[in-house]
């Protein structure tokens, strides 16, 4: 997939600038990707904090997600080669971050240990991302074989989630299926992090704007999926 994603900078021995055998062009793309990813993650977190403080209604999350999805599909690919693409990435991540505020507030308000669940999901997401990214960078493996499987899996998970959303609007909610979709998304996002990082390392992805969006979306979906799974497994009413 050449969509869009995100991340946080690795440091020390895993830093792209000191990886042995990595081409200079790949180092530059990796460095720019992590720099932009770090800024967009911070911006997204600020926007989430703003929406939480404003106590934005839950429906705003869906609206923000739909607008961000439209930008991802129709605007990012057309602007990725220009400076405007950077601003579009900030628009996408800002919208998704703002829409995340009501989701986090819902968990904090619903569960007695809601804050702990949010922090657990955040910590797990960060640890998984850093671990997978470090492995892909240091091993320099080619994960292009995962492309078709990831594309098909994400499409299926997306269709199932839309179906669940429509069904819930009519009063039907099948929790085992919802948990299965979240687990499916979590696994697919782990695969997408490996795939996208491998593409950068091996020269398959040379546009850091597209790479940033892809990694950001991976992190965002991994976090929300883990939040759902942890809320079911560890939530205290």
Secondary structure, DSSP 8 states (H G I E B T S, - for coil): --S-B------GGG-GGG-TT--HHHHHHHHHHHHHHHHHHHHHHHHHHHHHHTT--THHHHHHHHHHHHIIIIIIHHHTTSTHHHHHHHHHHHHHHHHHHHHHHHHHHH-TTHHHHHHHHHHHHHHHHHHHHHHHHHH----GGGHHHHHHHHHHHHHHHHHHHHHHHTT---HHHHHHHHHHHHHHHHHHHHHHHHHHHTTS---HHHHHHHHHHHHHHHHHHHHHHHHHHH---
